[in-house]
């Protein structure tokens, strides 16, 4: 019994990482002129991030993916066990039905039908729960990436940050000097590591009575 095929992956996460400039406007296509646009400091004011590489190396994304996959596997294992137990009950009923009265057979059959409906409802609710949690986590990832890009853009003077995904991108070509993926990944991972350290310290600090 397959509980849920997790949609959390590079394709889904990439779709969530919409490009935006500091004003929140969506960036779709960049049509470059012969002149290279730069900030006063000499750095490009339009840059891009390779979303595949970003997510593949973002530690928070990897931790979320591992945790959700573990939870999905645990739920699937539990449901499979219940389904196997139910199947054995059905087989016993089929073997013993000939020796039952009409009333006994009818009551047993009704009970098994109710149990089957309960298992189906449990499977559905478990799948919905995981999908809801995945959606919440993806929103957090999107918010964190967007927040970091806004902060980085203010520091560097970027006017627009685009996303690039091989085979599915509005950017057909761009100078590699405009690729800030490595810098963004390092910054996001540094922030995430700081958050984990602070969270661990909070757990260790005894609560005042």
C-alpha positions as CSV (number, residue, x, y, z in Angstrom):
1,X,0.0,0.0,0.0
2,X,1.6,3.2,-1.1
3,X,0.7,6.0,1.3
4,X,2.1,9.0,-0.5
5,X,4.6,9.9,-3.1
6,X,6.3,12.9,-1.7
7,X,6.3,15.8,-4.1
8,X,9.0,17.6,-2.1
9,X,11.9,17.7,-4.5
10,X,13.9,20.0,-6.7
11,X,11.1,20.5,-9.3
12,X,8.5,21.5,-6.8
13,X,10.8,23.6,-4.7
14,X,12.2,25.3,-7.8
15,X,8.7,26.4,-8.8
16,X,8.3,28.1,-5.5
17,X,11.4,30.2,-5.9
18,X,10.0,32.9,-8.1
19,X,12.4,35.6,-9.1
20,X,11.7,39.0,-7.7
21,X,13.5,42.4,-7.5
22,X,13.6,44.5,-4.4
23,X,10.2,45.9,-5.1
24,X,8.7,42.4,-5.3
25,X,8.1,42.6,-9.0
26,X,8.2,39.2,-10.9
27,X,11.1,38.9,-13.3
28,X,10.3,36.9,-16.4
29,X,12.8,37.8,-19.2
30,X,15.9,39.9,-19.3
31,X,16.7,41.4,-22.7
32,X,20.3,42.7,-22.4
33,X,21.6,45.6,-24.5
34,X,25.2,45.9,-25.8
35,X,26.1,47.7,-22.6
36,X,26.5,45.8,-19.3
37,X,24.4,47.1,-16.5
38,X,26.3,47.5,-13.3
39,X,26.0,49.2,-10.0
40,X,28.2,52.1,-8.9
41,X,30.5,49.7,-7.3
42,X,31.0,47.9,-10.6
43,X,29.0,44.8,-9.8
44,X,26.1,43.6,-12.1
45,X,22.7,45.0,-11.0
46,X,20.9,42.0,-12.5
47,X,22.1,38.6,-11.3
48,X,20.7,35.1,-11.1
49,X,20.6,32.0,-8.9
50,X,20.7,28.4,-10.1
51,X,17.7,27.1,-8.2
52,X,18.7,23.4,-8.7
53,X,22.1,24.0,-7.2
54,X,20.7,26.2,-4.4
55,X,18.3,23.6,-3.2
56,X,20.7,20.7,-3.6
57,X,23.1,22.4,-1.3
58,X,20.8,24.3,1.1
59,X,21.1,22.4,4.4
60,X,17.6,23.4,5.7
61,X,16.0,22.0,2.5
62,X,17.9,18.8,2.9
63,X,16.9,18.4,6.5
64,X,13.2,19.1,5.7
65,X,13.3,16.5,2.9
66,X,14.9,13.9,5.1
67,X,12.4,14.5,7.9
68,X,9.3,14.4,5.7
69,X,10.5,11.3,3.9
70,X,11.1,9.6,7.2
71,X,7.7,10.5,8.5
72,X,6.1,9.3,5.2
73,X,7.9,6.0,5.4
74,X,6.8,5.5,9.1
75,X,3.2,6.2,8.3
76,X,3.3,3.9,5.2
77,X,4.8,1.1,7.3
78,X,2.1,1.5,9.9
79,X,-0.7,1.5,7.3
80,X,0.8,-1.5,5.5
81,X,0.9,-3.4,8.8
82,X,-2.8,-2.6,9.4
83,X,-3.7,-3.5,5.8
84,X,-2.0,-6.9,6.1
85,X,-3.8,-7.6,9.4
86,X,-7.1,-6.7,7.7
87,X,-6.4,-8.9,4.8
88,X,-5.8,-11.9,7.1
89,X,-9.1,-11.2,8.8
90,X,-10.8,-11.3,5.4
91,X,-9.1,-14.5,4.5
92,X,-10.2,-16.1,7.8
93,X,-13.8,-15.0,7.2
94,X,-13.7,-16.5,3.7
95,X,-12.4,-19.8,5.1
96,X,-15.0,-19.9,8.0
97,X,-18.0,-18.4,6.2
98,X,-19.4,-21.8,5.2
99,X,-19.7,-22.8,8.9
100,X,-21.4,-19.5,10.0
101,X,-25.0,-18.8,10.3
102,X,-26.5,-16.2,7.9
103,X,-26.6,-13.7,10.8
104,X,-23.0,-14.4,11.8
105,X,-21.8,-14.1,8.2
106,X,-23.7,-10.9,7.7
107,X,-22.5,-9.3,10.9
108,X,-18.8,-10.2,10.2
109,X,-19.1,-8.9,6.7
110,X,-20.5,-5.6,7.9
111,X,-17.7,-5.3,10.4
112,X,-15.0,-5.9,7.8
113,X,-16.6,-3.4,5.5
114,X,-16.5,-0.8,8.2
115,X,-12.9,-1.6,9.0
116,X,-12.0,-1.2,5.4
117,X,-13.6,2.2,5.2
118,X,-11.7,3.2,8.4
119,X,-8.4,2.1,6.8
120,X,-9.1,4.1,3.7
121,X,-10.0,7.2,5.7
122,X,-6.8,6.8,7.7
123,X,-4.8,6.5,4.5
124,X,-6.4,9.6,3.1
125,X,-6.0,11.7,6.3
126,X,-2.3,10.6,6.6
127,X,-1.6,11.7,3.0
128,X,-3.4,15.0,3.5
129,X,-1.4,15.6,6.7
130,X,1.9,15.1,5.0
131,X,0.9,17.2,2.0
132,X,-0.1,20.0,4.3
133,X,3.1,19.8,6.3
134,X,5.1,19.8,3.1
135,X,3.3,22.9,1.8
136,X,4.1,24.7,5.1
137,X,7.7,23.8,4.9
138,X,8.0,24.9,1.3
139,X,6.5,28.2,2.2
140,X,9.1,28.6,5.0
141,X,11.9,27.8,2.5
142,X,10.5,30.3,0.0
143,X,10.2,33.0,2.7
144,X,13.8,32.4,3.9
145,X,15.3,32.5,0.5
146,X,13.3,35.6,-0.5
147,X,14.2,37.3,2.8
148,X,17.9,36.6,2.3
149,X,17.9,37.7,-1.3
150,X,16.3,41.0,-0.4
151,X,18.9,41.6,2.3
152,X,21.7,40.6,-0.1
153,X,20.3,42.9,-2.8
154,X,20.3,45.8,-0.5
155,X,23.9,45.1,0.5
156,X,25.2,44.6,-3.1
157,X,23.0,46.9,-5.0
158,X,21.2,44.3,-7.0
159,X,18.1,45.5,-8.8
160,X,16.8,42.1,-9.8
161,X,17.5,38.5,-8.9
162,X,16.4,35.9,-11.4
163,X,16.1,32.1,-11.0
164,X,17.7,29.7,-13.5
165,X,16.8,26.1,-14.0
166,X,18.4,24.0,-16.7
167,X,15.7,23.2,-19.3
168,X,13.0,25.3,-17.7
169,X,14.2,28.9,-17.5
170,X,13.4,32.3,-19.0
171,X,17.2,32.9,-19.1
172,X,18.6,31.4,-22.3
173,X,22.1,32.7,-21.7
174,X,23.9,34.9,-19.1
175,X,27.4,35.7,-18.3
176,X,28.6,33.4,-15.4
177,X,29.8,36.5,-13.5
178,X,26.1,37.1,-12.8
179,X,25.7,33.8,-11.1
180,X,25.5,34.3,-7.3
181,X,24.3,30.8,-6.4
182,X,27.4,29.9,-4.4
183,X,27.3,33.1,-2.4
184,X,23.5,32.7,-1.7
185,X,23.9,29.1,-0.6
186,X,26.8,30.0,1.7
187,X,24.8,32.8,3.2
188,X,21.6,30.7,3.7
189,X,23.6,27.8,5.3
190,X,25.3,30.2,7.6
191,X,22.0,31.7,8.8
192,X,20.5,28.2,9.2
193,X,23.5,27.0,11.2
194,X,23.2,30.1,13.5
195,X,19.5,29.3,14.0
196,X,20.2,25.7,14.9
197,X,22.9,26.7,17.5
198,X,20.5,29.3,19.0
199,X,17.7,26.7,19.1
200,X,20.0,24.2,20.9
201,X,21.1,26.8,23.4
202,X,17.4,27.6,24.1
203,X,16.7,23.9,24.8
204,X,19.6,23.6,27.2
205,X,18.8,26.8,29.1
206,X,16.7,25.8,32.2
207,X,13.4,27.5,32.5
208,X,13.0,29.9,35.4
209,X,10.3,28.9,37.9
